[in-house]
């Protein structure tokens, strides 16, 4: 899973279109579309700030972390982590 972008949910709650958000923030419609459809692998922090301001919400209302069943990180000694293991 990883990081999820909940822009479609937030816009639906407010009954806004992607075009409404683009007009309110000045962010290009194609960029809003990529975020809406979760095609983005990077988010400009200024855009995130504008989106949160326009939707009157917190970052956690737009972005959430959902743990993946397959761990991609390693422990400090370089060994693969196991589920539930903390990376202390």
PyMOL commands that place a pseudoatom at each C-alpha (Angstrom):
pseudoatom trace, name=CA, resn=UNK, resi=1, chain=A, elem=C, hetatm=0, pos=[0.000, 0.000, 0.000]
pseudoatom trace, name=CA, resn=UNK, resi=2, chain=A, elem=C, hetatm=0, pos=[2.160, 2.884, 1.230]
pseudoatom trace, name=CA, resn=UNK, resi=3, chain=A, elem=C, hetatm=0, pos=[1.068, 6.510, 0.969]
pseudoatom trace, name=CA, resn=UNK, resi=4, chain=A, elem=C, hetatm=0, pos=[-2.484, 7.054, -0.312]
pseudoatom trace, name=CA, resn=UNK, resi=5, chain=A, elem=C, hetatm=0, pos=[-3.802, 10.325, -1.734]
pseudoatom trace, name=CA, resn=UNK, resi=6, chain=A, elem=C, hetatm=0, pos=[-7.412, 10.851, -0.672]
pseudoatom trace, name=CA, resn=UNK, resi=7, chain=A, elem=C, hetatm=0, pos=[-8.109, 13.847, -2.886]
pseudoatom trace, name=CA, resn=UNK, resi=8, chain=A, elem=C, hetatm=0, pos=[-11.035, 12.161, -4.642]
pseudoatom trace, name=CA, resn=UNK, resi=9, chain=A, elem=C, hetatm=0, pos=[-12.660, 11.487, -1.266]
pseudoatom trace, name=CA, resn=UNK, resi=10, chain=A, elem=C, hetatm=0, pos=[-12.148, 15.060, -0.035]
pseudoatom trace, name=CA, resn=UNK, resi=11, chain=A, elem=C, hetatm=0, pos=[-13.513, 16.562, -3.252]
pseudoatom trace, name=CA, resn=UNK, resi=12, chain=A, elem=C, hetatm=0, pos=[-16.521, 14.236, -3.147]
pseudoatom trace, name=CA, resn=UNK, resi=13, chain=A, elem=C, hetatm=0, pos=[-17.291, 15.261, 0.435]
pseudoatom trace, name=CA, resn=UNK, resi=14, chain=A, elem=C, hetatm=0, pos=[-17.320, 18.916, -0.607]
pseudoatom trace, name=CA, resn=UNK, resi=15, chain=A, elem=C, hetatm=0, pos=[-19.067, 18.241, -3.929]
pseudoatom trace, name=CA, resn=UNK, resi=16, chain=A, elem=C, hetatm=0, pos=[-16.179, 19.950, -5.733]
pseudoatom trace, name=CA, resn=UNK, resi=17, chain=A, elem=C, hetatm=0, pos=[-14.854, 18.976, -9.142]
pseudoatom trace, name=CA, resn=UNK, resi=18, chain=A, elem=C, hetatm=0, pos=[-11.201, 18.736, -10.065]
pseudoatom trace, name=CA, resn=UNK, resi=19, chain=A, elem=C, hetatm=0, pos=[-11.743, 21.914, -12.095]
pseudoatom trace, name=CA, resn=UNK, resi=20, chain=A, elem=C, hetatm=0, pos=[-13.118, 23.682, -8.991]
pseudoatom trace, name=CA, resn=UNK, resi=21, chain=A, elem=C, hetatm=0, pos=[-9.952, 22.793, -7.079]
pseudoatom trace, name=CA, resn=UNK, resi=22, chain=A, elem=C, hetatm=0, pos=[-7.729, 23.826, -9.970]
pseudoatom trace, name=CA, resn=UNK, resi=23, chain=A, elem=C, hetatm=0, pos=[-9.415, 27.235, -10.153]
pseudoatom trace, name=CA, resn=UNK, resi=24, chain=A, elem=C, hetatm=0, pos=[-9.226, 27.708, -6.367]
pseudoatom trace, name=CA, resn=UNK, resi=25, chain=A, elem=C, hetatm=0, pos=[-5.532, 26.794, -6.129]
pseudoatom trace, name=CA, resn=UNK, resi=26, chain=A, elem=C, hetatm=0, pos=[-4.053, 27.758, -9.487]
pseudoatom trace, name=CA, resn=UNK, resi=27, chain=A, elem=C, hetatm=0, pos=[-2.661, 24.225, -9.842]
pseudoatom trace, name=CA, resn=UNK, resi=28, chain=A, elem=C, hetatm=0, pos=[-2.795, 22.875, -13.409]
pseudoatom trace, name=CA, resn=UNK, resi=29, chain=A, elem=C, hetatm=0, pos=[-5.804, 20.615, -14.078]
pseudoatom trace, name=CA, resn=UNK, resi=30, chain=A, elem=C, hetatm=0, pos=[-3.515, 17.785, -15.226]
pseudoatom trace, name=CA, resn=UNK, resi=31, chain=A, elem=C, hetatm=0, pos=[-1.648, 17.892, -11.910]
pseudoatom trace, name=CA, resn=UNK, resi=32, chain=A, elem=C, hetatm=0, pos=[-4.921, 17.843, -9.965]
pseudoatom trace, name=CA, resn=UNK, resi=33, chain=A, elem=C, hetatm=0, pos=[-6.022, 14.910, -12.130]
pseudoatom trace, name=CA, resn=UNK, resi=34, chain=A, elem=C, hetatm=0, pos=[-2.838, 12.973, -11.384]
pseudoatom trace, name=CA, resn=UNK, resi=35, chain=A, elem=C, hetatm=0, pos=[-3.283, 13.523, -7.641]
pseudoatom trace, name=CA, resn=UNK, resi=36, chain=A, elem=C, hetatm=0, pos=[-6.994, 12.697, -7.822]
pseudoatom trace, name=CA, resn=UNK, resi=37, chain=A, elem=C, hetatm=0, pos=[-6.284, 9.386, -9.581]
pseudoatom trace, name=CA, resn=UNK, resi=38, chain=A, elem=C, hetatm=0, pos=[-3.255, 8.627, -7.346]
pseudoatom trace, name=CA, resn=UNK, resi=39, chain=A, elem=C, hetatm=0, pos=[-0.869, 8.598, -10.317]
pseudoatom trace, name=CA, resn=UNK, resi=40, chain=A, elem=C, hetatm=0, pos=[1.646, 10.908, -8.614]
pseudoatom trace, name=CA, resn=UNK, resi=41, chain=A, elem=C, hetatm=0, pos=[4.719, 9.596, -6.878]
pseudoatom trace, name=CA, resn=UNK, resi=42, chain=A, elem=C, hetatm=0, pos=[5.770, 13.084, -5.714]
pseudoatom trace, name=CA, resn=UNK, resi=43, chain=A, elem=C, hetatm=0, pos=[3.802, 16.010, -4.350]
pseudoatom trace, name=CA, resn=UNK, resi=44, chain=A, elem=C, hetatm=0, pos=[5.013, 19.582, -4.361]
pseudoatom trace, name=CA, resn=UNK, resi=45, chain=A, elem=C, hetatm=0, pos=[4.680, 20.854, -0.772]
pseudoatom trace, name=CA, resn=UNK, resi=46, chain=A, elem=C, hetatm=0, pos=[3.378, 24.210, -2.009]
pseudoatom trace, name=CA, resn=UNK, resi=47, chain=A, elem=C, hetatm=0, pos=[0.609, 22.372, -3.879]
pseudoatom trace, name=CA, resn=UNK, resi=48, chain=A, elem=C, hetatm=0, pos=[-0.223, 20.355, -0.781]
pseudoatom trace, name=CA, resn=UNK, resi=49, chain=A, elem=C, hetatm=0, pos=[-0.427, 23.575, 1.221]
pseudoatom trace, name=CA, resn=UNK, resi=50, chain=A, elem=C, hetatm=0, pos=[-2.724, 25.182, -1.378]
pseudoatom trace, name=CA, resn=UNK, resi=51, chain=A, elem=C, hetatm=0, pos=[-4.968, 22.100, -1.502]
pseudoatom trace, name=CA, resn=UNK, resi=52, chain=A, elem=C, hetatm=0, pos=[-5.284, 21.960, 2.289]
pseudoatom trace, name=CA, resn=UNK, resi=53, chain=A, elem=C, hetatm=0, pos=[-6.062, 25.680, 2.394]
pseudoatom trace, name=CA, resn=UNK, resi=54, chain=A, elem=C, hetatm=0, pos=[-8.685, 25.454, -0.351]
pseudoatom trace, name=CA, resn=UNK, resi=55, chain=A, elem=C, hetatm=0, pos=[-10.365, 22.400, 1.182]
pseudoatom trace, name=CA, resn=UNK, resi=56, chain=A, elem=C, hetatm=0, pos=[-9.947, 23.697, 4.747]
pseudoatom trace, name=CA, resn=UNK, resi=57, chain=A, elem=C, hetatm=0, pos=[-8.398, 20.441, 5.885]
pseudoatom trace, name=CA, resn=UNK, resi=58, chain=A, elem=C, hetatm=0, pos=[-5.230, 19.022, 7.418]
pseudoatom trace, name=CA, resn=UNK, resi=59, chain=A, elem=C, hetatm=0, pos=[-2.524, 17.114, 5.547]
pseudoatom trace, name=CA, resn=UNK, resi=60, chain=A, elem=C, hetatm=0, pos=[-3.715, 13.919, 7.224]
pseudoatom trace, name=CA, resn=UNK, resi=61, chain=A, elem=C, hetatm=0, pos=[-7.090, 14.419, 5.562]
pseudoatom trace, name=CA, resn=UNK, resi=62, chain=A, elem=C, hetatm=0, pos=[-5.450, 14.290, 2.126]
pseudoatom trace, name=CA, resn=UNK, resi=63, chain=A, elem=C, hetatm=0, pos=[-2.537, 11.875, 2.685]
pseudoatom trace, name=CA, resn=UNK, resi=64, chain=A, elem=C, hetatm=0, pos=[-2.586, 8.657, 4.704]
pseudoatom trace, name=CA, resn=UNK, resi=65, chain=A, elem=C, hetatm=0, pos=[-0.065, 5.898, 5.292]
pseudoatom trace, name=CA, resn=UNK, resi=66, chain=A, elem=C, hetatm=0, pos=[-1.278, 2.327, 4.881]
pseudoatom trace, name=CA, resn=UNK, resi=67, chain=A, elem=C, hetatm=0, pos=[1.360, -0.245, 5.846]
pseudoatom trace, name=CA, resn=UNK, resi=68, chain=A, elem=C, hetatm=0, pos=[2.392, -2.663, 3.125]
pseudoatom trace, name=CA, resn=UNK, resi=69, chain=A, elem=C, hetatm=0, pos=[2.469, -6.401, 3.871]
pseudoatom trace, name=CA, resn=UNK, resi=70, chain=A, elem=C, hetatm=0, pos=[5.862, -6.559, 2.139]
pseudoatom trace, name=CA, resn=UNK, resi=71, chain=A, elem=C, hetatm=0, pos=[8.537, -4.567, 3.955]
pseudoatom trace, name=CA, resn=UNK, resi=72, chain=A, elem=C, hetatm=0, pos=[11.059, -2.686, 1.835]
pseudoatom trace, name=CA, resn=UNK, resi=73, chain=A, elem=C, hetatm=0, pos=[13.325, -1.322, 4.569]
pseudoatom trace, name=CA, resn=UNK, resi=74, chain=A, elem=C, hetatm=0, pos=[16.180, -2.936, 6.478]
pseudoatom trace, name=CA, resn=UNK, resi=75, chain=A, elem=C, hetatm=0, pos=[17.375, -2.929, 10.062]
pseudoatom trace, name=CA, resn=UNK, resi=76, chain=A, elem=C, hetatm=0, pos=[20.370, -0.812, 11.093]
pseudoatom trace, name=CA, resn=UNK, resi=77, chain=A, elem=C, hetatm=0, pos=[22.691, -3.761, 10.478]
pseudoatom trace, name=CA, resn=UNK, resi=78, chain=A, elem=C, hetatm=0, pos=[21.369, -4.149, 6.906]
pseudoatom trace, name=CA, resn=UNK, resi=79, chain=A, elem=C, hetatm=0, pos=[19.226, -7.239, 7.411]
pseudoatom trace, name=CA, resn=UNK, resi=80, chain=A, elem=C, hetatm=0, pos=[15.683, -7.292, 5.994]
pseudoatom trace, name=CA, resn=UNK, resi=81, chain=A, elem=C, hetatm=0, pos=[13.027, -6.325, 8.525]
pseudoatom trace, name=CA, resn=UNK, resi=82, chain=A, elem=C, hetatm=0, pos=[10.237, -8.683, 9.459]
pseudoatom trace, name=CA, resn=UNK, resi=83, chain=A, elem=C, hetatm=0, pos=[6.612, -7.558, 9.892]
pseudoatom trace, name=CA, resn=UNK, resi=84, chain=A, elem=C, hetatm=0, pos=[6.084, -5.958, 13.294]
pseudoatom trace, name=CA, resn=UNK, resi=85, chain=A, elem=C, hetatm=0, pos=[9.812, -5.387, 13.872]
pseudoatom trace, name=CA, resn=UNK, resi=86, chain=A, elem=C, hetatm=0, pos=[10.751, -1.836, 14.785]
pseudoatom trace, name=CA, resn=UNK, resi=87, chain=A, elem=C, hetatm=0, pos=[13.712, -0.204, 13.047]
pseudoatom trace, name=CA, resn=UNK, resi=88, chain=A, elem=C, hetatm=0, pos=[15.380, 1.058, 16.226]
for i in range(1, 88): cmd.bond("trace and resi %d" % i, "trace and resi %d" % (i + 1))
show_as sticks, trace
zoom trace
